[in-house]
């Protein structure tokens, strides 16, 4: 996946060229810079021989990470620029995008929202630059799943998604203050072919009860009902706009995350301080708002969701 290019593991920097502070035991400690054996470069903070604190890591392939480290791993808030020109700004944990962050693609697309262990997971928005439309909804392990909406220039669609495809009841809301109700069906894609199995064979197999098709001790394989299917809209009726007719809105997903196991020990220096963005909501439109502002809102909403879940 393009989002992973240039991400660690970084080279072990126990050897190579190093200039900087050292502890009484001779370990790298404090501010310093190093040229690693593989050609990578690091400038920033060390703690007990490992990158820890704030620092800049430049990969030999052109990628670069500037941000916070713990025990030689990207951990905290940081910015990653990839060889193809894309970049990620947001939270990291154990060398993976984790928390809230914004990913800017080379084609102009932008994803901003929740990440979990390196994948889009939770509430987020995706802006399609080519078509000037935006999707707002939830992702599950990198795939759109659950309630969401697509915002077009003069209309928006509210509905639900299954493995990246719209499915089930929904409605289009137009700027003329009316709504078109209907549902998406998943029908067979005429351009999709299943190789190695003819229609007659499939018909014969479908006539056999599922329990008889399962051999003893064999586990049932989950069938992807979206495979080889396309979503087709079926309109039912048109009404005046009424908010109570809208499908459920997407909400943050409850995440059962482990407690960070890394030490909080760090080195505070004046090297490579990360300054927050100075862009405010008044200075730009929604696409240009600071991701830090959205990150704060995300953290507050996630905390509220977790609290409600505990109450139930």
C-alpha positions as protocol buffer text, in pm:
chain_id: "A"
residue {
  index: 1
  type: UNK
  ca { x: 0 y: 0 z: 0 }
}
residue {
  index: 2
  type: UNK
  ca { x: 131 y: 346 z: -90 }
}
residue {
  index: 3
  type: UNK
  ca { x: 72 y: 465 z: 266 }
}
residue {
  index: 4
  type: UNK
  ca { x: 339 y: 226 z: 395 }
}
residue {
  index: 5
  type: UNK
  ca { x: 625 y: 317 z: 159 }
}
residue {
  index: 6
  type: UNK
  ca { x: 926 y: 450 z: 342 }
}
residue {
  index: 7
  type: UNK
  ca { x: 805 y: 348 z: 687 }
}
residue {
  index: 8
  type: UNK
  ca { x: 1049 y: 151 z: 906 }
}
residue {
  index: 9
  type: UNK
  ca { x: 1198 y: -45 z: 1029 }
}
residue {
  index: 10
  type: UNK
  ca { x: 1475 y: 211 z: 1040 }
}
residue {
  index: 11
  type: UNK
  ca { x: 1835 y: 95 z: 1043 }
}
residue {
  index: 12
  type: UNK
  ca { x: 1983 y: -1 z: 1379 }
}
residue {
  index: 13
  type: UNK
  ca { x: 2209 y: 288 z: 1464 }
}
residue {
  index: 14
  type: UNK
  ca { x: 2442 y: 114 z: 1712 }
}
residue {
  index: 15
  type: UNK
  ca { x: 2720 y: 162 z: 1454 }
}
residue {
  index: 16
  type: UNK
  ca { x: 2794 y: 423 z: 1191 }
}
residue {
  index: 17
  type: UNK
  ca { x: 2902 y: 784 z: 1225 }
}
residue {
  index: 18
  type: UNK
  ca { x: 2775 y: 963 z: 1535 }
}
residue {
  index: 19
  type: UNK
  ca { x: 2834 y: 1305 z: 1687 }
}
residue {
  index: 20
  type: UNK
  ca { x: 2658 y: 1406 z: 2004 }
}
residue {
  index: 21
  type: UNK
  ca { x: 2606 y: 1348 z: 2373 }
}
residue {
  index: 22
  type: UNK
  ca { x: 2674 y: 1026 z: 2556 }
}
residue {
  index: 23
  type: UNK
  ca { x: 2586 y: 887 z: 2896 }
}
residue {
  index: 24
  type: UNK
  ca { x: 2835 y: 780 z: 3161 }
}
residue {
  index: 25
  type: UNK
  ca { x: 2811 y: 428 z: 3017 }
}
residue {
  index: 26
  type: UNK
  ca { x: 2909 y: 553 z: 2672 }
}
residue {
  index: 27
  type: UNK
  ca { x: 2560 y: 518 z: 2522 }
}
residue {
  index: 28
  type: UNK
  ca { x: 2413 y: 782 z: 2295 }
}
residue {
  index: 29
  type: UNK
  ca { x: 2222 y: 1016 z: 2521 }
}
residue {
  index: 30
  type: UNK
  ca { x: 2095 y: 1370 z: 2462 }
}
residue {
  index: 31
  type: UNK
  ca { x: 2125 y: 1562 z: 2136 }
}
residue {
  index: 32
  type: UNK
  ca { x: 2314 y: 1420 z: 1843 }
}
residue {
  index: 33
  type: UNK
  ca { x: 2319 y: 1327 z: 1478 }
}
residue {
  index: 34
  type: UNK
  ca { x: 2414 y: 1007 z: 1302 }
}
residue {
  index: 35
  type: UNK
  ca { x: 2480 y: 873 z: 953 }
}
residue {
  index: 36
  type: UNK
  ca { x: 2374 y: 510 z: 958 }
}
residue {
  index: 37
  type: UNK
  ca { x: 2548 y: 225 z: 770 }
}
residue {
  index: 38
  type: UNK
  ca { x: 2262 y: 195 z: 520 }
}
residue {
  index: 39
  type: UNK
  ca { x: 2284 y: 566 z: 427 }
}
residue {
  index: 40
  type: UNK
  ca { x: 1996 y: 692 z: 641 }
}
residue {
  index: 41
  type: UNK
  ca { x: 2042 y: 1004 z: 852 }
}
residue {
  index: 42
  type: UNK
  ca { x: 1907 y: 1099 z: 1194 }
}
residue {
  index: 43
  type: UNK
  ca { x: 1927 y: 1422 z: 1390 }
}
residue {
  index: 44
  type: UNK
  ca { x: 1757 y: 1464 z: 1723 }
}
residue {
  index: 45
  type: UNK
  ca { x: 1738 y: 1319 z: 2071 }
}
residue {
  index: 46
  type: UNK
  ca { x: 1864 y: 994 z: 2219 }
}
residue {
  index: 47
  type: UNK
  ca { x: 1794 y: 826 z: 2549 }
}
residue {
  index: 48
  type: UNK
  ca { x: 2005 y: 533 z: 2669 }
}
residue {
  index: 49
  type: UNK
  ca { x: 2131 y: 457 z: 2321 }
}
residue {
  index: 50
  type: UNK
  ca { x: 1798 y: 477 z: 2134 }
}
residue {
  index: 51
  type: UNK
  ca { x: 1614 y: 748 z: 1945 }
}
residue {
  index: 52
  type: UNK
  ca { x: 1384 y: 899 z: 2204 }
}
residue {
  index: 53
  type: UNK
  ca { x: 1218 y: 1241 z: 2208 }
}
residue {
  index: 54
  type: UNK
  ca { x: 1199 y: 1468 z: 1904 }
}
residue {
  index: 55
  type: UNK
  ca { x: 1402 y: 1401 z: 1594 }
}
residue {
  index: 56
  type: UNK
  ca { x: 1431 y: 1401 z: 1216 }
}
residue {
  index: 57
  type: UNK
  ca { x: 1496 y: 1075 z: 1029 }
}
residue {
  index: 58
  type: UNK
  ca { x: 1579 y: 1088 z: 657 }
}
residue {
  index: 59
  type: UNK
  ca { x: 1563 y: 761 z: 462 }
}
residue {
  index: 60
  type: UNK
  ca { x: 1799 y: 700 z: 173 }
}
residue {
  index: 61
  type: UNK
  ca { x: 1499 y: 653 z: -58 }
}
residue {
  index: 62
  type: UNK
  ca { x: 1389 y: 1016 z: 1 }
}
residue {
  index: 63
  type: UNK
  ca { x: 1127 y: 953 z: 270 }
}
residue {
  index: 64
  type: UNK
  ca { x: 1157 y: 1152 z: 593 }
}
residue {
  index: 65
  type: UNK
  ca { x: 995 y: 1149 z: 934 }
}
residue {
  index: 66
  type: UNK
  ca { x: 996 y: 1444 z: 1172 }
}
residue {
  index: 67
  type: UNK
  ca { x: 836 y: 1403 z: 1508 }
}
residue {
  index: 68
  type: UNK
  ca { x: 840 y: 1213 z: 1834 }
}
residue {
  index: 69
  type: UNK
  ca { x: 1017 y: 886 z: 1914 }
}
residue {
  index: 70
  type: UNK
  ca { x: 1015 y: 628 z: 2190 }
}
residue {
  index: 71
  type: UNK
  ca { x: 1266 y: 346 z: 2211 }
}
residue {
  index: 72
  type: UNK
  ca { x: 1374 y: 396 z: 1845 }
}
residue {
  index: 73
  type: UNK
  ca { x: 1014 y: 380 z: 1718 }
}
residue {
  index: 74
  type: UNK
  ca { x: 788 y: 652 z: 1578 }
}
residue {
  index: 75
  type: UNK
  ca { x: 562 y: 717 z: 1876 }
}
residue {
  index: 76
  type: UNK
  ca { x: 360 y: 1032 z: 1941 }
}
residue {
  index: 77
  type: UNK
  ca { x: 287 y: 1313 z: 1697 }
}
residue {
  index: 78
  type: UNK
  ca { x: 486 y: 1332 z: 1377 }
}
residue {
  index: 79
  type: UNK
  ca { x: 491 y: 1400 z: 1004 }
}
residue {
  index: 80
  type: UNK
  ca { x: 602 y: 1148 z: 740 }
}
residue {
  index: 81
  type: UNK
  ca { x: 681 y: 1241 z: 380 }
}
residue {
  index: 82
  type: UNK
  ca { x: 695 y: 946 z: 140 }
}
residue {
  index: 83
  type: UNK
  ca { x: 904 y: 897 z: -177 }
}
residue {
  index: 84
  type: UNK
  ca { x: 600 y: 943 z: -403 }
}
residue {
  index: 85
  type: UNK
  ca { x: 528 y: 1287 z: -252 }
}
residue {
  index: 86
  type: UNK
  ca { x: 240 y: 1182 z: -28 }
}
residue {
  index: 87
  type: UNK
  ca { x: 254 y: 1271 z: 339 }
}
residue {
  index: 88
  type: UNK
  ca { x: 97 y: 1181 z: 672 }
}
residue {
  index: 89
  type: UNK
  ca { x: 56 y: 1414 z: 968 }
}
residue {
  index: 90
  type: UNK
  ca { x: -79 y: 1277 z: 1290 }
}
residue {
  index: 91
  type: UNK
  ca { x: -43 y: 1025 z: 1570 }
}
residue {
  index: 92
  type: UNK
  ca { x: 194 y: 728 z: 1573 }
}
residue {
  index: 93
  type: UNK
  ca { x: 243 y: 427 z: 1794 }
}
residue {
  index: 94
  type: UNK
  ca { x: 498 y: 149 z: 1759 }
}
residue {
  index: 95
  type: UNK
  ca { x: 604 y: 273 z: 1411 }
}
residue {
  index: 96
  type: UNK
  ca { x: 242 y: 264 z: 1287 }
}
residue {
  index: 97
  type: UNK
  ca { x: -17 y: 533 z: 1216 }
}
residue {
  index: 98
  type: UNK
  ca { x: -240 y: 509 z: 1520 }
}
residue {
  index: 99
  type: UNK
  ca { x: -486 y: 763 z: 1659 }
}
residue {
  index: 100
  type: UNK
  ca { x: -587 y: 1061 z: 1450 }
}
residue {
  index: 101
  type: UNK
  ca { x: -412 y: 1177 z: 1135 }
}
residue {
  index: 102
  type: UNK
  ca { x: -440 y: 1322 z: 787 }
}
residue {
  index: 103
  type: UNK
  ca { x: -295 y: 1150 z: 478 }
}
residue {
  index: 104
  type: UNK
  ca { x: -237 y: 1360 z: 164 }
}
residue {
  index: 105
  type: UNK
  ca { x: -208 y: 1160 z: -158 }
}
residue {
  index: 106
  type: UNK
  ca { x: -10 y: 1264 z: -469 }
}
residue {
  index: 107
  type: UNK
  ca { x: -331 y: 1289 z: -678 }
}
residue {
  index: 108
  type: UNK
  ca { x: -480 y: 1544 z: -437 }
}
residue {
  index: 109
  type: UNK
  ca { x: -700 y: 1303 z: -240 }
}
residue {
  index: 110
  type: UNK
  ca { x: -708 y: 1353 z: 137 }
}
residue {
  index: 111
  type: UNK
  ca { x: -806 y: 1117 z: 418 }
}
residue {
  index: 112
  type: UNK
  ca { x: -852 y: 1267 z: 761 }
}
residue {
  index: 113
  type: UNK
  ca { x: -968 y: 1066 z: 1056 }
}
residue {
  index: 114
  type: UNK
  ca { x: -902 y: 768 z: 1281 }
}
residue {
  index: 115
  type: UNK
  ca { x: -623 y: 514 z: 1237 }
}
residue {
  index: 116
  type: UNK
  ca { x: -564 y: 189 z: 1421 }
}
residue {
  index: 117
  type: UNK
  ca { x: -244 y: -12 z: 1387 }
}
residue {
  index: 118
  type: UNK
  ca { x: -157 y: 139 z: 1050 }
}
residue {
  index: 119
  type: UNK
  ca { x: -503 y: 119 z: 890 }
}
residue {
  index: 120
  type: UNK
  ca { x: -793 y: 357 z: 850 }
}
residue {
  index: 121
  type: UNK
  ca { x: -1026 y: 246 z: 1127 }
}
residue {
  index: 122
  type: UNK
  ca { x: -1308 y: 448 z: 1277 }
}
residue {
  index: 123
  type: UNK
  ca { x: -1467 y: 778 z: 1186 }
}
residue {
  index: 124
  type: UNK
  ca { x: -1310 y: 972 z: 901 }
}
residue {
  index: 125
  type: UNK
  ca { x: -1352 y: 1172 z: 582 }
}
residue {
  index: 126
  type: UNK
  ca { x: -1207 y: 1109 z: 237 }
}
residue {
  index: 127
  type: UNK
  ca { x: -1191 y: 1385 z: -24 }
}
residue {
  index: 128
  type: UNK
  ca { x: -1176 y: 1275 z: -391 }
}
residue {
  index: 129
  type: UNK
  ca { x: -992 y: 1557 z: -569 }
}
residue {
  index: 130
  type: UNK
  ca { x: -1073 y: 1443 z: -925 }
}
residue {
  index: 131
  type: UNK
  ca { x: -1450 y: 1445 z: -869 }
}
residue {
  index: 132
  type: UNK
  ca { x: -1462 y: 1713 z: -597 }
}
residue {
  index: 133
  type: UNK
  ca { x: -1671 y: 1494 z: -369 }
}
residue {
  index: 134
  type: UNK
  ca { x: -1624 y: 1392 z: -6 }
}
residue {
  index: 135
  type: UNK
  ca { x: -1715 y: 1076 z: 181 }
}
residue {
  index: 136
  type: UNK
  ca { x: -1785 y: 1092 z: 554 }
}
residue {
  index: 137
  type: UNK
  ca { x: -1829 y: 770 z: 745 }
}
residue {
  index: 138
  type: UNK
  ca { x: -1656 y: 482 z: 919 }
}
residue {
  index: 139
  type: UNK
  ca { x: -1380 y: 243 z: 818 }
}
residue {
  index: 140
  type: UNK
  ca { x: -1315 y: -102 z: 959 }
}
residue {
  index: 141
  type: UNK
  ca { x: -960 y: -233 z: 910 }
}
residue {
  index: 142
  type: UNK
  ca { x: -905 y: -13 z: 607 }
}
residue {
  index: 143
  type: UNK
  ca { x: -1244 y: -68 z: 437 }
}
residue {
  index: 144
  type: UNK
  ca { x: -1554 y: 155 z: 439 }
}
residue {
  index: 145
  type: UNK
  ca { x: -1817 y: -14 z: 655 }
}
residue {
  index: 146
  type: UNK
  ca { x: -2139 y: 107 z: 817 }
}
residue {
  index: 147
  type: UNK
  ca { x: -2325 y: 441 z: 805 }
}
residue {
  index: 148
  type: UNK
  ca { x: -2191 y: 726 z: 596 }
}
residue {
  index: 149
  type: UNK
  ca { x: -2265 y: 996 z: 344 }
}
residue {
  index: 150
  type: UNK
  ca { x: -2125 y: 1120 z: 15 }
}
residue {
  index: 151
  type: UNK
  ca { x: -2126 y: 1495 z: -41 }
}
residue {
  index: 152
  type: UNK
  ca { x: -2154 y: 1611 z: -403 }
}
residue {
  index: 153
  type: UNK
  ca { x: -2156 y: 1978 z: -512 }
}
residue {
  index: 154
  type: UNK
  ca { x: -2539 y: 2003 z: -506 }
}
residue {
  index: 155
  type: UNK
  ca { x: -2656 y: 1678 z: -347 }
}
residue {
  index: 156
  type: UNK
  ca { x: -2554 y: 1439 z: -75 }
}
residue {
  index: 157
  type: UNK
  ca { x: -2630 y: 1070 z: -25 }
}
residue {
  index: 158
  type: UNK
  ca { x: -2701 y: 921 z: 321 }
}
residue {
  index: 159
  type: UNK
  ca { x: -2686 y: 546 z: 359 }
}
residue {
  index: 160
  type: UNK
  ca { x: -2481 y: 246 z: 465 }
}
residue {
  index: 161
  type: UNK
  ca { x: -2181 y: 62 z: 319 }
}
residue {
  index: 162
  type: UNK
  ca { x: -2072 y: -299 z: 317 }
}
residue {
  index: 163
  type: UNK
  ca { x: -1704 y: -371 z: 244 }
}
residue {
  index: 164
  type: UNK
  ca { x: -1666 y: -50 z: 52 }
}
residue {
  index: 165
  type: UNK
  ca { x: -1992 y: -68 z: -147 }
}
residue {
  index: 166
  type: UNK
  ca { x: -2324 y: 108 z: -74 }
}
residue {
  index: 167
  type: UNK
  ca { x: -2593 y: -137 z: 30 }
}
residue {
  index: 168
  type: UNK
  ca { x: -2943 y: -115 z: 174 }
}
residue {
  index: 169
  type: UNK
  ca { x: -3183 y: 177 z: 228 }
}
residue {
  index: 170
  type: UNK
  ca { x: -3073 y: 536 z: 186 }
}
residue {
  index: 171
  type: UNK
  ca { x: -3173 y: 872 z: 46 }
}
residue {
  index: 172
  type: UNK
  ca { x: -3041 y: 1153 z: -172 }
}
residue {
  index: 173
  type: UNK
  ca { x: -3088 y: 1504 z: -32 }
}
residue {
  index: 174
  type: UNK
  ca { x: -3096 y: 1781 z: -295 }
}
residue {
  index: 175
  type: UNK
  ca { x: -3032 y: 2152 z: -253 }
}
residue {
  index: 176
  type: UNK
  ca { x: -3391 y: 2207 z: -369 }
}
residue {
  index: 177
  type: UNK
  ca { x: -3504 y: 2092 z: -22 }
}
residue {
  index: 178
  type: UNK
  ca { x: -3636 y: 1753 z: -133 }
}
residue {
  index: 179
  type: UNK
  ca { x: -3534 y: 1391 z: -79 }
}
residue {
  index: 180
  type: UNK
  ca { x: -3532 y: 1083 z: -299 }
}
residue {
  index: 181
  type: UNK
  ca { x: -3573 y: 760 z: -101 }
}
residue {
  index: 182
  type: UNK
  ca { x: -3467 y: 416 z: -217 }
}
residue {
  index: 183
  type: UNK
  ca { x: -3208 y: 146 z: -166 }
}
residue {
  index: 184
  type: UNK
  ca { x: -2890 y: 4 z: -317 }
}
residue {
  index: 185
  type: UNK
  ca { x: -2887 y: -355 z: -438 }
}
residue {
  index: 186
  type: UNK
  ca { x: -2576 y: -560 z: -501 }
}
residue {
  index: 187
  type: UNK
  ca { x: -2617 y: -726 z: -838 }
}
residue {
  index: 188
  type: UNK
  ca { x: -2381 y: -939 z: -1043 }
}
residue {
  index: 189
  type: UNK
  ca { x: -2118 y: -744 z: -1232 }
}
residue {
  index: 190
  type: UNK
  ca { x: -2139 y: -851 z: -1598 }
}
residue {
  index: 191
  type: UNK
  ca { x: -1767 y: -779 z: -1639 }
}
residue {
  index: 192
  type: UNK
  ca { x: -1673 y: -1011 z: -1352 }
}
residue {
  index: 193
  type: UNK
  ca { x: -1595 y: -1374 z: -1434 }
}
residue {
  index: 194
  type: UNK
  ca { x: -1542 y: -1662 z: -1194 }
}
residue {
  index: 195
  type: UNK
  ca { x: -1276 y: -1887 z: -1342 }
}
residue {
  index: 196
  type: UNK
  ca { x: -1260 y: -2261 z: -1296 }
}
residue {
  index: 197
  type: UNK
  ca { x: -1628 y: -2318 z: -1234 }
}
residue {
  index: 198
  type: UNK
  ca { x: -1908 y: -2330 z: -1488 }
}
residue {
  index: 199
  type: UNK
  ca { x: -2266 y: -2222 z: -1437 }
}
residue {
  index: 200
  type: UNK
  ca { x: -2392 y: -2582 z: -1434 }
}
residue {
  index: 201
  type: UNK
  ca { x: -2144 y: -2678 z: -1165 }
}
residue {
  index: 202
  type: UNK
  ca { x: -2248 y: -2383 z: -951 }
}
residue {
  index: 203
  type: UNK
  ca { x: -2617 y: -2466 z: -989 }
}
residue {
  index: 204
  type: UNK
  ca { x: -2558 y: -2828 z: -888 }
}
residue {
  index: 205
  type: UNK
  ca { x: -2355 y: -2719 z: -587 }
}
residue {
  index: 206
  type: UNK
  ca { x: -2622 y: -2471 z: -476 }
}
residue {
  index: 207
  type: UNK
  ca { x: -2885 y: -2749 z: -471 }
}
residue {
  index: 208
  type: UNK
  ca { x: -2687 y: -2938 z: -204 }
}
residue {
  index: 209
  type: UNK
  ca { x: -2763 y: -2829 z: 155 }
}
residue {
  index: 210
  type: UNK
  ca { x: -2480 y: -2630 z: 308 }
}
residue {
  index: 211
  type: UNK
  ca { x: -2436 y: -2872 z: 599 }
}
residue {
  index: 212
  type: UNK
  ca { x: -2389 y: -3160 z: 351 }
}
residue {
  index: 213
  type: UNK
  ca { x: -2128 y: -2966 z: 157 }
}
residue {
  index: 214
  type: UNK
  ca { x: -1915 y: -2931 z: 472 }
}
residue {
  index: 215
  type: UNK
  ca { x: -1675 y: -3214 z: 536 }
}
residue {
  index: 216
  type: UNK
  ca { x: -1627 y: -3335 z: 892 }
}
residue {
  index: 217
  type: UNK
  ca { x: -1392 y: -3106 z: 1085 }
}
residue {
  index: 218
  type: UNK
  ca { x: -1392 y: -2848 z: 806 }
}
residue {
  index: 219
  type: UNK
  ca { x: -1452 y: -2487 z: 908 }
}
residue {
  index: 220
  type: UNK
  ca { x: -1704 y: -2278 z: 721 }
}
residue {
  index: 221
  type: UNK
  ca { x: -1538 y: -2011 z: 508 }
}
residue {
  index: 222
  type: UNK
  ca { x: -1694 y: -1667 z: 524 }
}
residue {
  index: 223
  type: UNK
  ca { x: -1835 y: -1572 z: 184 }
}
residue {
  index: 224
  type: UNK
  ca { x: -1778 y: -1219 z: 56 }
}
residue {
  index: 225
  type: UNK
  ca { x: -2121 y: -1121 z: -72 }
}
residue {
  index: 226
  type: UNK
  ca { x: -1977 y: -812 z: -243 }
}
residue {
  index: 227
  type: UNK
  ca { x: -1733 y: -1007 z: -460 }
}
residue {
  index: 228
  type: UNK
  ca { x: -1820 y: -968 z: -826 }
}
residue {
  index: 229
  type: UNK
  ca { x: -2113 y: -740 z: -742 }
}
residue {
  index: 230
  type: UNK
  ca { x: -2196 y: -381 z: -834 }
}
residue {
  index: 231
  type: UNK
  ca { x: -2425 y: -149 z: -642 }
}
residue {
  index: 232
  type: UNK
  ca { x: -2741 y: -46 z: -828 }
}
residue {
  index: 233
  type: UNK
  ca { x: -2973 y: 229 z: -701 }
}
residue {
  index: 234
  type: UNK
  ca { x: -3348 y: 162 z: -690 }
}
residue {
  index: 235
  type: UNK
  ca { x: -3554 y: 476 z: -628 }
}
residue {
  index: 236
  type: UNK
  ca { x: -3889 y: 448 z: -448 }
}
residue {
  index: 237
  type: UNK
  ca { x: -4036 y: 794 z: -392 }
}
residue {
  index: 238
  type: UNK
  ca { x: -3960 y: 1164 z: -350 }
}
residue {
  index: 239
  type: UNK
  ca { x: -4062 y: 1374 z: -50 }
}
residue {
  index: 240
  type: UNK
  ca { x: -3994 y: 1714 z: 98 }
}
residue {
  index: 241
  type: UNK
  ca { x: -3687 y: 1727 z: 319 }
}
residue {
  index: 242
  type: UNK
  ca { x: -3750 y: 1594 z: 669 }
}
residue {
  index: 243
  type: UNK
  ca { x: -3457 y: 1530 z: 902 }
}
residue {
  index: 244
  type: UNK
  ca { x: -3632 y: 1239 z: 1072 }
}
residue {
  index: 245
  type: UNK
  ca { x: -3620 y: 1046 z: 743 }
}
residue {
  index: 246
  type: UNK
  ca { x: -3240 y: 1048 z: 735 }
}
residue {
  index: 247
  type: UNK
  ca { x: -3053 y: 722 z: 808 }
}
residue {
  index: 248
  type: UNK
  ca { x: -2833 y: 701 z: 1120 }
}
residue {
  index: 249
  type: UNK
  ca { x: -2522 y: 919 z: 1121 }
}
residue {
  index: 250
  type: UNK
  ca { x: -2175 y: 763 z: 1148 }
}
residue {
  index: 251
  type: UNK
  ca { x: -2026 y: 762 z: 1499 }
}
residue {
  index: 252
  type: UNK
  ca { x: -1675 y: 692 z: 1632 }
}
residue {
  index: 253
  type: UNK
  ca { x: -1600 y: 323 z: 1674 }
}
residue {
  index: 254
  type: UNK
  ca { x: -1518 y: 196 z: 2022 }
}
residue {
  index: 255
  type: UNK
  ca { x: -1157 y: 78 z: 2017 }
}
residue {
  index: 256
  type: UNK
  ca { x: -1023 y: -171 z: 2270 }
}
residue {
  index: 257
  type: UNK
  ca { x: -661 y: -69 z: 2272 }
}
residue {
  index: 258
  type: UNK
  ca { x: -377 y: -193 z: 2487 }
}
residue {
  index: 259
  type: UNK
  ca { x: -209 y: 28 z: 2743 }
}
residue {
  index: 260
  type: UNK
  ca { x: 120 y: 169 z: 2609 }
}
residue {
  index: 261
  type: UNK
  ca { x: 405 y: -41 z: 2742 }
}
residue {
  index: 262
  type: UNK
  ca { x: 689 y: 192 z: 2652 }
}
residue {
  index: 263
  type: UNK
  ca { x: 864 y: 408 z: 2905 }
}
residue {
  index: 264
  type: UNK
  ca { x: 769 y: 775 z: 2923 }
}
residue {
  index: 265
  type: UNK
  ca { x: 1130 y: 871 z: 2986 }
}
residue {
  index: 266
  type: UNK
  ca { x: 1248 y: 1126 z: 2734 }
}
residue {
  index: 267
  type: UNK
  ca { x: 1501 y: 1398 z: 2676 }
}
residue {
  index: 268
  type: UNK
  ca { x: 1383 y: 1758 z: 2653 }
}
residue {
  index: 269
  type: UNK
  ca { x: 1596 y: 1975 z: 2425 }
}
residue {
  index: 270
  type: UNK
  ca { x: 1561 y: 2265 z: 2186 }
}
residue {
  index: 271
  type: UNK
  ca { x: 1626 y: 2045 z: 1883 }
}
residue {
  index: 272
  type: UNK
  ca { x: 1359 y: 2021 z: 1613 }
}
residue {
  index: 273
  type: UNK
  ca { x: 1063 y: 2150 z: 1808 }
}
residue {
  index: 274
  type: UNK
  ca { x: 732 y: 2077 z: 1632 }
}
residue {
  index: 275
  type: UNK
  ca { x: 533 y: 2398 z: 1605 }
}
residue {
  index: 276
  type: UNK
  ca { x: 152 y: 2359 z: 1575 }
}
residue {
  index: 277
  type: UNK
  ca { x: -14 y: 2481 z: 1260 }
}
residue {
  index: 278
  type: UNK
  ca { x: -119 y: 2846 z: 1260 }
}
residue {
  index: 279
  type: UNK
  ca { x: -414 y: 2793 z: 1024 }
}
residue {
  index: 280
  type: UNK
  ca { x: -752 y: 2856 z: 1186 }
}
residue {
  index: 281
  type: UNK
  ca { x: -1105 y: 2782 z: 1073 }
}
residue {
  index: 282
  type: UNK
  ca { x: -1159 y: 3148 z: 989 }
}
residue {
  index: 283
  type: UNK
  ca { x: -859 y: 3156 z: 755 }
}
residue {
  index: 284
  type: UNK
  ca { x: -963 y: 2872 z: 527 }
}
residue {
  index: 285
  type: UNK
  ca { x: -1246 y: 2649 z: 418 }
}
residue {
  index: 286
  type: UNK
  ca { x: -1316 y: 2302 z: 552 }
}
residue {
  index: 287
  type: UNK
  ca { x: -1053 y: 2133 z: 334 }
}
residue {
  index: 288
  type: UNK
  ca { x: -781 y: 2369 z: 459 }
}
residue {
  index: 289
  type: UNK
  ca { x: -854 y: 2360 z: 831 }
}
residue {
  index: 290
  type: UNK
  ca { x: -568 y: 2254 z: 1053 }
}
residue {
  index: 291
  type: UNK
  ca { x: -565 y: 1879 z: 1111 }
}
residue {
  index: 292
  type: UNK
  ca { x: -468 y: 1958 z: 1468 }
}
residue {
  index: 293
  type: UNK
  ca { x: -807 y: 2120 z: 1528 }
}
residue {
  index: 294
  type: UNK
  ca { x: -982 y: 1812 z: 1392 }
}
residue {
  index: 295
  type: UNK
  ca { x: -753 y: 1590 z: 1599 }
}
residue {
  index: 296
  type: UNK
  ca { x: -863 y: 1763 z: 1919 }
}
residue {
  index: 297
  type: UNK
  ca { x: -1230 y: 1717 z: 1825 }
}
residue {
  index: 298
  type: UNK
  ca { x: -1162 y: 1351 z: 1744 }
}
residue {
  index: 299
  type: UNK
  ca { x: -999 y: 1293 z: 2083 }
}
residue {
  index: 300
  type: UNK
  ca { x: -1292 y: 1454 z: 2266 }
}
residue {
  index: 301
  type: UNK
  ca { x: -1553 y: 1253 z: 2075 }
}
residue {
  index: 302
  type: UNK
  ca { x: -1361 y: 929 z: 2128 }
}
residue {
  index: 303
  type: UNK
  ca { x: -1339 y: 995 z: 2501 }
}
residue {
  index: 304
  type: UNK
  ca { x: -1715 y: 1056 z: 2515 }
}
residue {
  index: 305
  type: UNK
  ca { x: -1786 y: 735 z: 2322 }
}
residue {
  index: 306
  type: UNK
  ca { x: -1562 y: 534 z: 2556 }
}
residue {
  index: 307
  type: UNK
  ca { x: -1736 y: 683 z: 2861 }
}
residue {
  index: 308
  type: UNK
  ca { x: -2082 y: 596 z: 2728 }
}
residue {
  index: 309
  type: UNK
  ca { x: -1970 y: 242 z: 2649 }
}
residue {
  index: 310
  type: UNK
  ca { x: -1850 y: 193 z: 3006 }
}
residue {
  index: 311
  type: UNK
  ca { x: -2180 y: 322 z: 3143 }
}
residue {
  index: 312
  type: UNK
  ca { x: -2371 y: 57 z: 2952 }
}
